Amino acid sequence: MNLHDYDKLSQGRAQGRKEGIALGMAQGRQEGILMTARGLIEIGLSLEQITKVTGLSLEQVTALKEKK
Protein backbone atom coordinates (compact mmCIF):
# COMPACT_ATOMS: atom_id res chain seq x y z
CA MET A 1 0.00 0.00 0.00
CA ASN A 2 1.47 3.33 -0.98
CA LEU A 3 0.94 6.71 0.68
CA HIS A 4 -1.85 7.68 -1.74
CA ASP A 5 -3.77 4.46 -1.03
CA TYR A 6 -3.33 4.92 2.72
CA ASP A 7 -4.63 8.50 2.48
CA LYS A 8 -7.71 7.38 0.53
CA LEU A 9 -8.35 4.59 3.05
CA SER A 10 -8.05 7.04 5.96
CA GLN A 11 -10.43 9.47 4.28
CA GLY A 12 -12.94 6.69 3.65
CA ARG A 13 -12.81 5.57 7.27
CA ALA A 14 -13.25 9.12 8.53
CA GLN A 15 -16.23 9.65 6.24
CA GLY A 16 -17.75 6.35 7.36
CA ARG A 17 -17.36 7.31 11.02
CA LYS A 18 -18.92 10.70 10.37
CA GLU A 19 -21.91 9.14 8.58
CA GLY A 20 -22.31 6.51 11.30
CA ILE A 21 -22.35 9.12 14.05
CA ALA A 22 -24.89 11.24 12.17
CA LEU A 23 -27.13 8.20 11.62
CA GLY A 24 -26.90 7.21 15.28
CA MET A 25 -27.79 10.71 16.41
CA ALA A 26 -30.80 10.85 14.09
CA GLN A 27 -32.01 7.48 15.33
CA GLY A 28 -31.58 8.61 18.93
CA ARG A 29 -33.57 11.79 18.31
CA GLN A 30 -36.37 9.79 16.69
CA GLU A 31 -36.47 7.33 19.59
CA GLY A 32 -36.63 10.27 22.02
CA ILE A 33 -39.57 11.74 20.13
CA LEU A 34 -41.37 8.40 20.22
CA MET A 35 -40.73 8.04 23.97
CA THR A 36 -42.09 11.54 24.53
CA ALA A 37 -45.20 10.76 22.48
CA ARG A 38 -45.79 7.56 24.46
CA GLY A 39 -45.52 9.53 27.69
CA LEU A 40 -47.94 12.17 26.47
CA ILE A 41 -50.39 9.44 25.47
CA GLU A 42 -50.09 7.97 28.97
CA ILE A 43 -50.97 11.27 30.65
CA GLY A 44 -53.99 11.71 28.40
CA LEU A 45 -53.08 14.52 26.00
CA SER A 46 -55.14 14.59 22.83
CA LEU A 47 -53.66 13.16 19.66
CA GLU A 48 -53.71 16.62 18.11
CA GLN A 49 -51.74 18.08 21.02
CA ILE A 50 -49.19 15.29 20.78
CA THR A 51 -48.70 15.89 17.04
CA LYS A 52 -48.08 19.58 17.73
CA VAL A 53 -45.56 18.90 20.49
CA THR A 54 -43.65 16.08 18.79
CA GLY A 55 -43.96 16.87 15.10
CA LEU A 56 -45.20 13.34 14.44
CA SER A 57 -48.09 12.81 12.06
CA LEU A 58 -51.55 11.97 13.34
CA GLU A 59 -51.15 8.51 11.80
CA GLN A 60 -47.89 7.91 13.70
CA VAL A 61 -49.39 9.00 17.02
CA THR A 62 -52.51 6.91 16.42
CA ALA A 63 -50.33 3.86 15.70
CA LEU A 64 -48.40 4.43 18.94
CA LYS A 65 -51.63 4.69 20.89
CA GLU A 66 -52.98 1.49 19.36
CA LYS A 67 -49.80 -0.43 20.28
CA LYS A 68 -50.43 0.34 23.96
PQR file of N, CA, C, O and H, with PARSE charges and radii, in Angstrom:
ATOM      1  N   MET A   1       0.863  -1.175   0.000 -0.4000 1.5000
ATOM      2  CA  MET A   1       0.000   0.000   0.000 -0.0000 2.0000
ATOM      3  C   MET A   1       0.906   1.233   0.000  0.5500 1.7000
ATOM      4  O   MET A   1       1.799   1.365   0.837 -0.5500 1.4000
ATOM      5  N   ASN A   2       0.661   2.121  -0.943 -0.4000 1.5000
ATOM      6  CA  ASN A   2       1.468   3.332  -0.984 -0.0000 2.0000
ATOM      7  C   ASN A   2       0.782   4.452  -0.201  0.5500 1.7000
ATOM      8  O   ASN A   2      -0.326   4.278   0.308 -0.5500 1.4000
ATOM      9  H   ASN A   2      -0.065   2.014  -1.623  0.4000 1.0000
ATOM     10  N   LEU A   3       1.440   5.582  -0.112 -0.4000 1.5000
ATOM     11  CA  LEU A   3       0.940   6.709   0.678 -0.0000 2.0000
ATOM     12  C   LEU A   3      -0.409   7.206   0.161  0.5500 1.7000
ATOM     13  O   LEU A   3      -1.281   7.566   0.952 -0.5500 1.4000
ATOM     14  H   LEU A   3       2.339   5.723  -0.525  0.4000 1.0000
ATOM     15  N   HIS A   4      -0.584   7.229  -1.148 -0.4000 1.5000
ATOM     16  CA  HIS A   4      -1.848   7.683  -1.745 -0.0000 2.0000
ATOM     17  C   HIS A   4      -2.993   6.744  -1.347  0.5500 1.7000
ATOM     18  O   HIS A   4      -4.081   7.200  -0.992 -0.5500 1.4000
ATOM     19  H   HIS A   4       0.125   6.936  -1.790  0.4000 1.0000
ATOM     20  N   ASP A   5      -2.743   5.437  -1.409 -0.4000 1.5000
ATOM     21  CA  ASP A   5      -3.767   4.461  -1.026 -0.0000 2.0000
ATOM     22  C   ASP A   5      -4.120   4.593   0.450  0.5500 1.7000
ATOM     23  O   ASP A   5      -5.290   4.528   0.826 -0.5500 1.4000
ATOM     24  H   ASP A   5      -1.860   5.067  -1.697  0.4000 1.0000
ATOM     25  N   TYR A   6      -3.102   4.777   1.279 -0.4000 1.5000
ATOM     26  CA  TYR A   6      -3.329   4.921   2.716 -0.0000 2.0000
ATOM     27  C   TYR A   6      -4.170   6.169   3.005  0.5500 1.7000
ATOM     28  O   TYR A   6      -5.063   6.143   3.851 -0.5500 1.4000
ATOM     29  H   TYR A   6      -2.151   4.830   0.974  0.4000 1.0000
ATOM     30  N   ASP A   7      -3.874   7.257   2.291 -0.4000 1.5000
ATOM     31  CA  ASP A   7      -4.627   8.504   2.475 -0.0000 2.0000
ATOM     32  C   ASP A   7      -6.092   8.307   2.083  0.5500 1.7000
ATOM     33  O   ASP A   7      -6.990   8.763   2.792 -0.5500 1.4000
ATOM     34  H   ASP A   7      -3.149   7.278   1.603  0.4000 1.0000
ATOM     35  N   LYS A   8      -6.334   7.641   0.978 -0.4000 1.5000
ATOM     36  CA  LYS A   8      -7.712   7.377   0.531 -0.0000 2.0000
ATOM     37  C   LYS A   8      -8.441   6.494   1.544  0.5500 1.7000
ATOM     38  O   LYS A   8      -9.610   6.733   1.849 -0.5500 1.4000
ATOM     39  H   LYS A   8      -5.605   7.271   0.402  0.4000 1.0000
ATOM     40  N   LEU A   9      -7.760   5.483   2.061 -0.4000 1.5000
ATOM     41  CA  LEU A   9      -8.347   4.593   3.054 -0.0000 2.0000
ATOM     42  C   LEU A   9      -8.695   5.367   4.327  0.5500 1.7000
ATOM     43  O   LEU A   9      -9.767   5.176   4.900 -0.5500 1.4000
ATOM     44  H   LEU A   9      -6.810   5.289   1.814  0.4000 1.0000
ATOM     45  N   SER A  10      -7.803   6.224   4.759 -0.4000 1.5000
ATOM     46  CA  SER A  10      -8.052   7.040   5.957 -0.0000 2.0000
ATOM     47  C   SER A  10      -9.233   7.977   5.753  0.5500 1.7000
ATOM     48  O   SER A  10     -10.063   8.144   6.646 -0.5500 1.4000
ATOM     49  H   SER A  10      -6.931   6.379   4.293  0.4000 1.0000
ATOM     50  N   GLN A  11      -9.305   8.583   4.580 -0.4000 1.5000
ATOM     51  CA  GLN A  11     -10.426   9.475   4.278 -0.0000 2.0000
ATOM     52  C   GLN A  11     -11.741   8.704   4.265  0.5500 1.7000
ATOM     53  O   GLN A  11     -12.752   9.191   4.769 -0.5500 1.4000
ATOM     54  H   GLN A  11      -8.631   8.446   3.854  0.4000 1.0000
ATOM     55  N   GLY A  12     -11.731   7.516   3.697 -0.4000 1.5000
ATOM     56  CA  GLY A  12     -12.939   6.690   3.651 -0.0000 2.0000
ATOM     57  C   GLY A  12     -13.401   6.293   5.043  0.5500 1.7000
ATOM     58  O   GLY A  12     -14.596   6.321   5.338 -0.5500 1.4000
ATOM     59  H   GLY A  12     -10.909   7.119   3.287  0.4000 1.0000
ATOM     60  N   ARG A  13     -12.458   5.925   5.896 -0.4000 1.5000
ATOM     61  CA  ARG A  13     -12.812   5.570   7.272 -0.0000 2.0000
ATOM     62  C   ARG A  13     -13.383   6.766   8.020  0.5500 1.7000
ATOM     63  O   ARG A  13     -14.375   6.640   8.738 -0.5500 1.4000
ATOM     64  H   ARG A  13     -11.487   5.902   5.656  0.4000 1.0000
ATOM     65  N   ALA A  14     -12.763   7.918   7.854 -0.4000 1.5000
ATOM     66  CA  ALA A  14     -13.246   9.125   8.532 -0.0000 2.0000
ATOM     67  C   ALA A  14     -14.656   9.469   8.069  0.5500 1.7000
ATOM     68  O   ALA A  14     -15.512   9.822   8.880 -0.5500 1.4000
ATOM     69  H   ALA A  14     -11.957   8.021   7.271  0.4000 1.0000
ATOM     70  N   GLN A  15     -14.895   9.366   6.773 -0.4000 1.5000
ATOM     71  CA  GLN A  15     -16.228   9.653   6.236 -0.0000 2.0000
ATOM     72  C   GLN A  15     -17.241   8.645   6.767  0.5500 1.7000
ATOM     73  O   GLN A  15     -18.363   9.018   7.112 -0.5500 1.4000
ATOM     74  H   GLN A  15     -14.200   9.079   6.114  0.4000 1.0000
ATOM     75  N   GLY A  16     -16.860   7.383   6.835 -0.4000 1.5000
ATOM     76  CA  GLY A  16     -17.749   6.350   7.363 -0.0000 2.0000
ATOM     77  C   GLY A  16     -18.098   6.597   8.819  0.5500 1.7000
ATOM     78  O   GLY A  16     -19.250   6.436   9.221 -0.5500 1.4000
ATOM     79  H   GLY A  16     -15.949   7.080   6.554  0.4000 1.0000
ATOM     80  N   ARG A  17     -17.103   6.990   9.615 -0.4000 1.5000
ATOM     81  CA  ARG A  17     -17.355   7.313  11.021 -0.0000 2.0000
ATOM     82  C   ARG A  17     -18.320   8.484  11.143  0.5500 1.7000
ATOM     83  O   ARG A  17     -19.254   8.459  11.945 -0.5500 1.4000
ATOM     84  H   ARG A  17     -16.167   7.121   9.289  0.4000 1.0000
ATOM     85  N   LYS A  18     -18.078   9.506  10.337 -0.4000 1.5000
ATOM     86  CA  LYS A  18     -18.925  10.702  10.371 -0.0000 2.0000
ATOM     87  C   LYS A  18     -20.373  10.347  10.024  0.5500 1.7000
ATOM     88  O   LYS A  18     -21.303  10.796  10.695 -0.5500 1.4000
ATOM     89  H   LYS A  18     -17.320   9.527   9.685  0.4000 1.0000
ATOM     90  N   GLU A  19     -20.558   9.551   8.989 -0.4000 1.5000
ATOM     91  CA  GLU A  19     -21.908   9.144   8.585 -0.0000 2.0000
ATOM     92  C   GLU A  19     -22.560   8.264   9.651  0.5500 1.7000
ATOM     93  O   GLU A  19     -23.755   8.389   9.918 -0.5500 1.4000
ATOM     94  H   GLU A  19     -19.803   9.186   8.444  0.4000 1.0000
ATOM     95  N   GLY A  20     -21.777   7.380  10.254 -0.4000 1.5000
ATOM     96  CA  GLY A  20     -22.305   6.514  11.303 -0.0000 2.0000
ATOM     97  C   GLY A  20     -22.762   7.297  12.519  0.5500 1.7000
ATOM     98  O   GLY A  20     -23.810   7.007  13.096 -0.5500 1.4000
ATOM     99  H   GLY A  20     -20.806   7.279  10.036  0.4000 1.0000
ATOM    100  N   ILE A  21     -21.979   8.284  12.905 -0.4000 1.5000
ATOM    101  CA  ILE A  21     -22.348   9.125  14.045 -0.0000 2.0000
ATOM    102  C   ILE A  21     -23.620   9.897  13.739  0.5500 1.7000
ATOM    103  O   ILE A  21     -24.520   9.970  14.576 -0.5500 1.4000
ATOM    104  H   ILE A  21     -21.127   8.520  12.436  0.4000 1.0000
ATOM    105  N   ALA A  22     -23.702  10.471  12.550 -0.4000 1.5000
ATOM    106  CA  ALA A  22     -24.895  11.236  12.167 -0.0000 2.0000
ATOM    107  C   ALA A  22     -26.136  10.344  12.163  0.5500 1.7000
ATOM    108  O   ALA A  22     -27.201  10.757  12.623 -0.5500 1.4000
ATOM    109  H   ALA A  22     -22.972  10.412  11.870  0.4000 1.0000
ATOM    110  N   LEU A  23     -26.000   9.134  11.649 -0.4000 1.5000
ATOM    111  CA  LEU A  23     -27.129   8.204  11.617 -0.0000 2.0000
ATOM    112  C   LEU A  23     -27.557   7.830  13.034  0.5500 1.7000
ATOM    113  O   LEU A  23     -28.749   7.797  13.337 -0.5500 1.4000
ATOM    114  H   LEU A  23     -25.135   8.799  11.276  0.4000 1.0000
ATOM    115  N   GLY A  24     -26.591   7.550  13.895 -0.4000 1.5000
ATOM    116  CA  GLY A  24     -26.900   7.209  15.282 -0.0000 2.0000
ATOM    117  C   GLY A  24     -27.597   8.339  16.012  0.5500 1.7000
ATOM    118  O   GLY A  24     -28.523   8.107  16.789 -0.5500 1.4000
ATOM    119  H   GLY A  24     -25.622   7.577  13.649  0.4000 1.0000
ATOM    120  N   MET A  25     -27.154   9.558  15.767 -0.4000 1.5000
ATOM    121  CA  MET A  25     -27.787  10.709  16.411 -0.0000 2.0000
ATOM    122  C   MET A  25     -29.221  10.879  15.926  0.5500 1.7000
ATOM    123  O   MET A  25     -30.117  11.157  16.723 -0.5500 1.4000
ATOM    124  H   MET A  25     -26.402   9.746  15.136  0.4000 1.0000
ATOM    125  N   ALA A  26     -29.443  10.716  14.638 -0.4000 1.5000
ATOM    126  CA  ALA A  26     -30.796  10.849  14.086 -0.0000 2.0000
ATOM    127  C   ALA A  26     -31.717   9.771  14.659  0.5500 1.7000
ATOM    128  O   ALA A  26     -32.870  10.043  14.994 -0.5500 1.4000
ATOM    129  H   ALA A  26     -28.715  10.490  13.990  0.4000 1.0000
ATOM    130  N   GLN A  27     -31.204   8.558  14.768 -0.4000 1.5000
ATOM    131  CA  GLN A  27     -32.015   7.475  15.331 -0.0000 2.0000
ATOM    132  C   GLN A  27     -32.327   7.747  16.797  0.5500 1.7000
ATOM    133  O   GLN A  27     -33.433   7.471  17.260 -0.5500 1.4000
ATOM    134  H   GLN A  27     -30.267   8.336  14.496  0.4000 1.0000
ATOM    135  N   GLY A  28     -31.359   8.283  17.523 -0.4000 1.5000
ATOM    136  CA  GLY A  28     -31.576   8.614  18.928 -0.0000 2.0000
ATOM    137  C   GLY A  28     -32.618   9.706  19.103  0.5500 1.7000
ATOM    138  O   GLY A  28     -33.460   9.633  19.998 -0.5500 1.4000
ATOM    139  H   GLY A  28     -30.459   8.506  17.147  0.4000 1.0000
ATOM    140  N   ARG A  29     -32.560  10.717  18.248 -0.4000 1.5000
ATOM    141  CA  ARG A  29     -33.565  11.786  18.307 -0.0000 2.0000
ATOM    142  C   ARG A  29     -34.956  11.226  18.044  0.5500 1.7000
ATOM    143  O   ARG A  29     -35.911  11.563  18.743 -0.5500 1.4000
ATOM    144  H   ARG A  29     -31.876  10.777  17.521  0.4000 1.0000
ATOM    145  N   GLN A  30     -35.064  10.372  17.035 -0.4000 1.5000
ATOM    146  CA  GLN A  30     -36.367   9.792  16.692 -0.0000 2.0000
ATOM    147  C   GLN A  30     -36.897   8.948  17.844  0.5500 1.7000
ATOM    148  O   GLN A  30     -38.083   9.017  18.168 -0.5500 1.4000
ATOM    149  H   GLN A  30     -34.288  10.099  16.467  0.4000 1.0000
ATOM    150  N   GLU A  31     -36.033   8.156  18.463 -0.4000 1.5000
ATOM    151  CA  GLU A  31     -36.474   7.332  19.591 -0.0000 2.0000
ATOM    152  C   GLU A  31     -36.911   8.223  20.753  0.5500 1.7000
ATOM    153  O   GLU A  31     -37.872   7.896  21.450 -0.5500 1.4000
ATOM    154  H   GLU A  31     -35.069   8.100  18.200  0.4000 1.0000
ATOM    155  N   GLY A  32     -36.226   9.333  20.968 -0.4000 1.5000
ATOM    156  CA  GLY A  32     -36.629  10.268  22.017 -0.0000 2.0000
ATOM    157  C   GLY A  32     -37.997  10.868  21.752  0.5500 1.7000
ATOM    158  O   GLY A  32     -38.799  11.027  22.671 -0.5500 1.4000
ATOM    159  H   GLY A  32     -35.446   9.599  20.402  0.4000 1.0000
ATOM    160  N   ILE A  33     -38.263  11.199  20.505 -0.4000 1.5000
ATOM    161  CA  ILE A  33     -39.571  11.744  20.132 -0.0000 2.0000
ATOM    162  C   ILE A  33     -40.659  10.705  20.381  0.5500 1.7000
ATOM    163  O   ILE A  33     -41.728  11.029  20.900 -0.5500 1.4000
ATOM    164  H   ILE A  33     -37.611  11.070  19.757  0.4000 1.0000
ATOM    165  N   LEU A  34     -40.386   9.463  20.012 -0.4000 1.5000
ATOM    166  CA  LEU A  34     -41.373   8.399  20.222 -0.0000 2.0000
ATOM    167  C   LEU A  34     -41.625   8.164  21.712  0.5500 1.7000
ATOM    168  O   LEU A  34     -42.765   7.945  22.122 -0.5500 1.4000
ATOM    169  H   LEU A  34     -39.518   9.200  19.590  0.4000 1.0000
ATOM    170  N   MET A  35     -40.571   8.208  22.517 -0.4000 1.5000
ATOM    171  CA  MET A  35     -40.733   8.044  23.967 -0.0000 2.0000
ATOM    172  C   MET A  35     -41.566   9.179  24.545  0.5500 1.7000
ATOM    173  O   MET A  35     -42.421   8.959  25.403 -0.5500 1.4000
ATOM    174  H   MET A  35     -39.645   8.385  22.183  0.4000 1.0000
ATOM    175  N   THR A  36     -41.313  10.390  24.071 -0.4000 1.5000
ATOM    176  CA  THR A  36     -42.087  11.541  24.526 -0.0000 2.0000
ATOM    177  C   THR A  36     -43.553  11.366  24.161  0.5500 1.7000
ATOM    178  O   THR A  36     -44.434  11.597  24.989 -0.5500 1.4000
ATOM    179  H   THR A  36     -40.619  10.569  23.374  0.4000 1.0000
ATOM    180  N   ALA A  37     -43.815  10.961  22.927 -0.4000 1.5000
ATOM    181  CA  ALA A  37     -45.197  10.762  22.482 -0.0000 2.0000
ATOM    182  C   ALA A  37     -45.891   9.700  23.330  0.5500 1.7000
ATOM    183  O   ALA A  37     -47.048   9.869  23.714 -0.5500 1.4000
ATOM    184  H   ALA A  37     -43.099  10.774  22.255  0.4000 1.0000
ATOM    185  N   ARG A  38     -45.191   8.613  23.621 -0.4000 1.5000
ATOM    186  CA  ARG A  38     -45.791   7.564  24.461 -0.0000 2.0000
ATOM    187  C   ARG A  38     -46.142   8.114  25.846  0.5500 1.7000
ATOM    188  O   ARG A  38     -47.197   7.802  26.399 -0.5500 1.4000
ATOM    189  H   ARG A  38     -44.251   8.475  23.309  0.4000 1.0000
ATOM    190  N   GLY A  39     -45.256   8.926  26.391 -0.4000 1.5000
ATOM    191  CA  GLY A  39     -45.523   9.528  27.694 -0.0000 2.0000
ATOM    192  C   GLY A  39     -46.709  10.469  27.659  0.5500 1.7000
ATOM    193  O   GLY A  39     -47.516  10.491  28.589 -0.5500 1.4000
ATOM    194  H   GLY A  39     -44.399   9.179  25.942  0.4000 1.0000
ATOM    195  N   LEU A  40     -46.821  11.242  26.598 -0.4000 1.5000
ATOM    196  CA  LEU A  40     -47.938  12.169  26.467 -0.0000 2.0000
ATOM    197  C   LEU A  40     -49.254  11.417  26.288  0.5500 1.7000
ATOM    198  O   LEU A  40     -50.298  11.853  26.772 -0.5500 1.4000
ATOM    199  H   LEU A  40     -46.165  11.224  25.843  0.4000 1.0000
ATOM    200  N   ILE A  41     -49.196  10.292  25.597 -0.4000 1.5000
ATOM    201  CA  ILE A  41     -50.387   9.443  25.466 -0.0000 2.0000
ATOM    202  C   ILE A  41     -50.796   8.945  26.849  0.5500 1.7000
ATOM    203  O   ILE A  41     -51.976   8.958  27.199 -0.5500 1.4000
ATOM    204  H   ILE A  41     -48.347   9.938  25.204  0.4000 1.0000
ATOM    205  N   GLU A  42     -49.817   8.508  27.629 -0.4000 1.5000
ATOM    206  CA  GLU A  42     -50.087   7.972  28.971 -0.0000 2.0000
ATOM    207  C   GLU A  42     -50.759   8.996  29.887  0.5500 1.7000
ATOM    208  O   GLU A  42     -51.616   8.639  30.695 -0.5500 1.4000
ATOM    209  H   GLU A  42     -48.858   8.497  27.346  0.4000 1.0000
ATOM    210  N   ILE A  43     -50.373  10.265  29.762 -0.4000 1.5000
ATOM    211  CA  ILE A  43     -50.974  11.271  30.648 -0.0000 2.0000
ATOM    212  C   ILE A  43     -52.275  11.833  30.095  0.5500 1.7000
ATOM    213  O   ILE A  43     -52.913  12.670  30.732 -0.5500 1.4000
ATOM    214  H   ILE A  43     -49.677  10.555  29.105  0.4000 1.0000
ATOM    215  N   GLY A  44     -52.671  11.373  28.905 -0.4000 1.5000
ATOM    216  CA  GLY A  44     -53.988  11.712  28.398 -0.0000 2.0000
ATOM    217  C   GLY A  44     -54.092  12.922  27.491  0.5500 1.7000
ATOM    218  O   GLY A  44     -55.194  13.422  27.270 -0.5500 1.4000
ATOM    219  H   GLY A  44     -52.153  10.692  28.387  0.4000 1.0000
ATOM    220  N   LEU A  45     -52.974  13.412  26.957 -0.4000 1.5000
ATOM    221  CA  LEU A  45     -53.082  14.516  26.002 -0.0000 2.0000
ATOM    222  C   LEU A  45     -53.802  14.033  24.747  0.5500 1.7000
ATOM    223  O   LEU A  45     -53.765  12.849  24.415 -0.5500 1.4000
ATOM    224  H   LEU A  45     -52.078  13.006  27.137  0.4000 1.0000
ATOM    225  N   SER A  46     -54.448  14.955  24.063 -0.4000 1.5000
ATOM    226  CA  SER A  46     -55.144  14.589  22.827 -0.0000 2.0000
ATOM    227  C   SER A  46     -54.117  14.274  21.740  0.5500 1.7000
ATOM    228  O   SER A  46     -52.972  14.723  21.794 -0.5500 1.4000
ATOM    229  H   SER A  46     -54.478  15.917  24.333  0.4000 1.0000
ATOM    230  N   LEU A  47     -54.550  13.500  20.764 -0.4000 1.5000
ATOM    231  CA  LEU A  47     -53.657  13.155  19.661 -0.0000 2.0000
ATOM    232  C   LEU A  47     -53.186  14.408  18.930  0.5500 1.7000
ATOM    233  O   LEU A  47     -52.034  14.485  18.504 -0.5500 1.4000
ATOM    234  H   LEU A  47     -55.480  13.135  20.720  0.4000 1.0000
ATOM    235  N   GLU A  48     -54.067  15.379  18.787 -0.4000 1.5000
ATOM    236  CA  GLU A  48     -53.710  16.622  18.106 -0.0000 2.0000
ATOM    237  C   GLU A  48     -52.633  17.378  18.886  0.5500 1.7000
ATOM    238  O   GLU A  48     -51.703  17.922  18.291 -0.5500 1.4000
ATOM    239  H   GLU A  48     -55.003  15.316  19.134  0.4000 1.0000
ATOM    240  N   GLN A  49     -52.757  17.413  20.204 -0.4000 1.5000
ATOM    241  CA  GLN A  49     -51.742  18.077  21.023 -0.0000 2.0000
ATOM    242  C   GLN A  49     -50.397  17.371  20.888  0.5500 1.7000
ATOM    243  O   GLN A  49     -49.352  18.016  20.796 -0.5500 1.4000
ATOM    244  H   GLN A  49     -53.512  16.971  20.687  0.4000 1.0000
ATOM    245  N   ILE A  50     -50.434  16.060  20.877 -0.4000 1.5000
ATOM    246  CA  ILE A  50     -49.194  15.287  20.776 -0.0000 2.0000
ATOM    247  C   ILE A  50     -48.519  15.528  19.431  0.5500 1.7000
ATOM    248  O   ILE A  50     -47.294  15.627  19.367 -0.5500 1.4000
ATOM    249  H   ILE A  50     -51.283  15.536  20.952  0.4000 1.0000
ATOM    250  N   THR A  51     -49.301  15.625  18.354 -0.4000 1.5000
ATOM    251  CA  THR A  51     -48.704  15.893  17.041 -0.0000 2.0000
ATOM    252  C   THR A  51     -48.041  17.264  17.021  0.5500 1.7000
ATOM    253  O   THR A  51     -46.983  17.436  16.415 -0.5500 1.4000
ATOM    254  H   THR A  51     -50.296  15.545  18.406  0.4000 1.0000
ATOM    255  N   LYS A  52     -48.658  18.237  17.680 -0.4000 1.5000
ATOM    256  CA  LYS A  52     -48.076  19.583  17.726 -0.0000 2.0000
ATOM    257  C   LYS A  52     -46.775  19.601  18.515  0.5500 1.7000
ATOM    258  O   LYS A  52     -45.811  20.252  18.111 -0.5500 1.4000
ATOM    259  H   LYS A  52     -49.518  18.098  18.172  0.4000 1.0000
ATOM    260  N   VAL A  53     -46.743  18.895  19.628 -0.4000 1.5000
ATOM    261  CA  VAL A  53     -45.561  18.895  20.494 -0.0000 2.0000
ATOM    262  C   VAL A  53     -44.403  18.122  19.864  0.5500 1.7000
ATOM    263  O   VAL A  53     -43.255  18.561  19.925 -0.5500 1.4000
ATOM    264  H   VAL A  53     -47.526  18.366  19.956  0.4000 1.0000
ATOM    265  N   THR A  54     -44.704  16.972  19.260 -0.4000 1.5000
ATOM    266  CA  THR A  54     -43.647  16.078  18.787 -0.0000 2.0000
ATOM    267  C   THR A  54     -43.277  16.247  17.322  0.5500 1.7000
ATOM    268  O   THR A  54     -42.171  15.896  16.913 -0.5500 1.4000
ATOM    269  H   THR A  54     -45.637  16.615  19.210  0.4000 1.0000
ATOM    270  N   GLY A  55     -44.202  16.784  16.532 -0.4000 1.5000
ATOM    271  CA  GLY A  55     -43.956  16.869  15.096 -0.0000 2.0000
ATOM    272  C   GLY A  55     -44.288  15.580  14.356  0.5500 1.7000
ATOM    273  O   GLY A  55     -44.102  15.490  13.142 -0.5500 1.4000
ATOM    274  H   GLY A  55     -45.101  17.069  16.864  0.4000 1.0000
ATOM    275  N   LEU A  56     -44.780  14.582  15.087 -0.4000 1.5000
ATOM    276  CA  LEU A  56     -45.201  13.337  14.443 -0.0000 2.0000
ATOM    277  C   LEU A  56     -46.532  13.555  13.732  0.5500 1.7000
ATOM    278  O   LEU A  56     -47.287  14.467  14.068 -0.5500 1.4000
ATOM    279  H   LEU A  56     -44.931  14.655  16.073  0.4000 1.0000
ATOM    280  N   SER A  57     -46.807  12.715  12.757 -0.4000 1.5000
ATOM    281  CA  SER A  57     -48.090  12.806  12.060 -0.0000 2.0000
ATOM    282  C   SER A  57     -49.182  12.197  12.936  0.5500 1.7000
ATOM    283  O   SER A  57     -48.904  11.441  13.867 -0.5500 1.4000
ATOM    284  H   SER A  57     -46.194  11.974  12.483  0.4000 1.0000
ATOM    285  N   LEU A  58     -50.414  12.538  12.622 -0.4000 1.5000
ATOM    286  CA  LEU A  58     -51.551  11.974  13.343 -0.0000 2.0000
ATOM    287  C   LEU A  58     -51.565  10.450  13.204  0.5500 1.7000
ATOM    288  O   LEU A  58     -51.904   9.739  14.150 -0.5500 1.4000
ATOM    289  H   LEU A  58     -50.640  13.152  11.866  0.4000 1.0000
ATOM    290  N   GLU A  59     -51.201   9.958  12.033 -0.4000 1.5000
ATOM    291  CA  GLU A  59     -51.153   8.515  11.803 -0.0000 2.0000
ATOM    292  C   GLU A  59     -50.111   7.846  12.702  0.5500 1.7000
ATOM    293  O   GLU A  59     -50.361   6.775  13.256 -0.5500 1.4000
ATOM    294  H   GLU A  59     -50.925  10.535  11.264  0.4000 1.0000
ATOM    295  N   GLN A  60     -48.942   8.481  12.845 -0.4000 1.5000
ATOM    296  CA  GLN A  60     -47.893   7.910  13.697 -0.0000 2.0000
ATOM    297  C   GLN A  60     -48.328   7.866  15.163  0.5500 1.7000
ATOM    298  O   GLN A  60     -48.104   6.873  15.855 -0.5500 1.4000
ATOM    299  H   GLN A  60     -48.739   9.351  12.396  0.4000 1.0000
ATOM    300  N   VAL A  61     -48.949   8.942  15.624 -0.4000 1.5000
ATOM    301  CA  VAL A  61     -49.390   9.002  17.018 -0.0000 2.0000
ATOM    302  C   VAL A  61     -50.513   7.992  17.255  0.5500 1.7000
ATOM    303  O   VAL A  61     -50.545   7.324  18.289 -0.5500 1.4000
ATOM    304  H   VAL A  61     -49.131   9.749  15.062  0.4000 1.0000
ATOM    305  N   THR A  62     -51.420   7.886  16.306 -0.4000 1.5000
ATOM    306  CA  THR A  62     -52.505   6.910  16.422 -0.0000 2.0000
ATOM    307  C   THR A  62     -51.939   5.495  16.504  0.5500 1.7000
ATOM    308  O   THR A  62     -52.399   4.689  17.312 -0.5500 1.4000
ATOM    309  H   THR A  62     -51.394   8.429  15.467  0.4000 1.0000
ATOM    310  N   ALA A  63     -50.951   5.193  15.676 -0.4000 1.5000
ATOM    311  CA  ALA A  63     -50.332   3.862  15.699 -0.0000 2.0000
ATOM    312  C   ALA A  63     -49.668   3.592  17.047  0.5500 1.7000
ATOM    313  O   ALA A  63     -49.755   2.478  17.565 -0.5500 1.4000
ATOM    314  H   ALA A  63     -50.578   5.848  15.019  0.4000 1.0000
ATOM    315  N   LEU A  64     -49.010   4.593  17.617 -0.4000 1.5000
ATOM    316  CA  LEU A  64     -48.398   4.428  18.942 -0.0000 2.0000
ATOM    317  C   LEU A  64     -49.453   4.149  19.999  0.5500 1.7000
ATOM    318  O   LEU A  64     -49.268   3.302  20.873 -0.5500 1.4000
ATOM    319  H   LEU A  64     -48.939   5.497  17.197  0.4000 1.0000
ATOM    320  N   LYS A  65     -50.562   4.873  19.908 -0.4000 1.5000
ATOM    321  CA  LYS A  65     -51.627   4.694  20.890 -0.0000 2.0000
ATOM    322  C   LYS A  65     -52.234   3.299  20.784  0.5500 1.7000
ATOM    323  O   LYS A  65     -52.562   2.683  21.798 -0.5500 1.4000
ATOM    324  H   LYS A  65     -50.712   5.561  19.198  0.4000 1.0000
ATOM    325  N   GLU A  66     -52.384   2.804  19.569 -0.4000 1.5000
ATOM    326  CA  GLU A  66     -52.983   1.489  19.359 -0.0000 2.0000
ATOM    327  C   GLU A  66     -52.067   0.360  19.820  0.5500 1.7000
ATOM    328  O   GLU A  66     -52.551  -0.720  20.159 -0.5500 1.4000
ATOM    329  H   GLU A  66     -52.118   3.304  18.745  0.4000 1.0000
ATOM    330  N   LYS A  67     -50.755   0.587  19.839 -0.4000 1.5000
ATOM    331  CA  LYS A  67     -49.798  -0.432  20.283 -0.0000 2.0000
ATOM    332  C   LYS A  67     -49.825  -0.618  21.791  0.5500 1.7000
ATOM    333  O   LYS A  67     -49.340  -1.627  22.305 -0.5500 1.4000
ATOM    334  H   LYS A  67     -50.362   1.464  19.564  0.4000 1.0000
ATOM    335  N   LYS A  68     -50.388   0.347  22.498 -0.4000 1.5000
ATOM    336  CA  LYS A  68     -50.428   0.337  23.957 -0.0000 2.0000
ATOM    337  C   LYS A  68     -51.049  -0.867  24.528  0.5500 1.7000
ATOM    338  O   LYS A  68     -51.142  -0.994  25.749 -0.5500 1.4000
ATOM    339  H   LYS A  68     -50.782   1.166  22.081  0.4000 1.0000
TER
END
